[in-house]
């Protein structure tokens, strides 16, 4: 047991080292946070207790998730300070070190909520850019899914993804660049080059927007609570992104917007009460069920149960879409393998389809994105998947499998 604990702490420290050198999103403030955290992990007993709480008191939290969890809990506190210098001044480790020391100090204004968050919460991201993949697939598979697909978004957090899909030209997904990856003899990415033909194909599919039918977001965390709202906002931005006024404004507008055809259901999808769902949800059958960056937080044993629940809620022609830092297991195509260090190289964020009409439950990888913000799409068919140049294949597949 002692050796196992030492190993998990070592993995946590290694994650900090990796993100000091190559931080998530290339954010220099995240790098500074990781450097400060590494120092405190060696020298500060109070901070060591915090790390232990994340690694050993919570089931299923990987050390890489723990690093992100502590950062989000601290960011939540820092953004609540009136006229704060956060994040402007947090470009080097000292401010982060002081903030972490303050947060771990009993009696400080940060302490109680900071500790509660890292002990009880999971990271909730609201990155509406990810839903351009949903629009791509829905438009390409219109022959099968219909012109106004109804979507269930499992793990929706604040429901930003579905709301953005309904907002048409105000939030058009037109700024998409497709790239082709150049790799060395070992398959290691060397560089990427723009693919204008694929970029045009993507933009052409996205140009009409997506006409959304009656849809629903579902999450285990209630949407009304103000503290939950603050937590979700903290989880949705890298520290430096908070300086992007347009990005923050767009987030806040989505948060306050209500869309008539987008509802919310509070529930645990790993153990869904179907009777309650049927009785209280404004819509109960869907063309698409999505799991967007949520499955990595749940044990693999529960994935199959969630997929079965999703299948029960699908219309006859419905599909399941998974978006995560994951790949299809080469030995079992019905299972996913999640990347532990999702920031170390580009294009680890994937869009994967589970089609109940395909026998043996095989998963199909559709798209690879440069990162979890889904700014760029990988093109080229050499990796044997559906890609921008081959979008007609997905359209043809939808026609063949519709009934």
HELIX and SHEET records of a PDB file:
HELIX    1   1 UNK A    2  UNK A   21  1                                  20    
HELIX    2   2 UNK A   24  UNK A   26  5                                   3    
HELIX    3   3 UNK A   28  UNK A   43  1                                  16    
HELIX    4   4 UNK A   45  UNK A   56  1                                  12    
HELIX    5   5 UNK A   63  UNK A   78  1                                  16    
HELIX    6   6 UNK A   93  UNK A  103  1                                  11    
HELIX    7   7 UNK A  111  UNK A  120  1                                  10    
HELIX    8   8 UNK A  128  UNK A  131  5                                   4    
HELIX    9   9 UNK A  132  UNK A  140  1                                   9    
HELIX   10  10 UNK A  142  UNK A  145  1                                   4    
HELIX   11  11 UNK A  160  UNK A  165  1                                   6    
HELIX   12  12 UNK A  168  UNK A  171  5                                   4    
HELIX   13  13 UNK A  196  UNK A  206  1                                  11    
HELIX   14  14 UNK A  226  UNK A  235  1                                  10    
HELIX   15  15 UNK A  239  UNK A  243  5                                   5    
HELIX   16  16 UNK A  245  UNK A  256  1                                  12    
HELIX   17  17 UNK A  269  UNK A  271  5                                   3    
HELIX   18  18 UNK A  274  UNK A  280  1                                   7    
HELIX   19  19 UNK A  295  UNK A  297  5                                   3    
HELIX   20  20 UNK A  300  UNK A  313  1                                  14    
HELIX   21  21 UNK A  359  UNK A  361  5                                   3    
HELIX   22  22 UNK A  388  UNK A  390  5                                   3    
HELIX   23  23 UNK A  391  UNK A  401  1                                  11    
SHEET    1   A 7 UNK A 262  UNK A 266  0                                        
SHEET    2   A 7 UNK A 215  UNK A 219  1                                        
SHEET    3   A 7 UNK A 151  UNK A 154  1                                        
SHEET    4   A 7 UNK A 286  UNK A 292  1                                        
SHEET    5   A 7 UNK A 314  UNK A 324  1                                        
SHEET    6   A 7 UNK A 349  UNK A 354 -1                                        
SHEET    7   A 7 UNK A 363  UNK A 369 -1                                        
SHEET    1   B 3 UNK A 189  UNK A 194  0                                        
SHEET    2   B 3 UNK A 177  UNK A 183 -1                                        
SHEET    3   B 3 UNK A 376  UNK A 378  1                                        
SHEET    1   C 2 UNK A 326  UNK A 328  0                                        
SHEET    2   C 2 UNK A 336  UNK A 338 -1                                        
END                                                                             
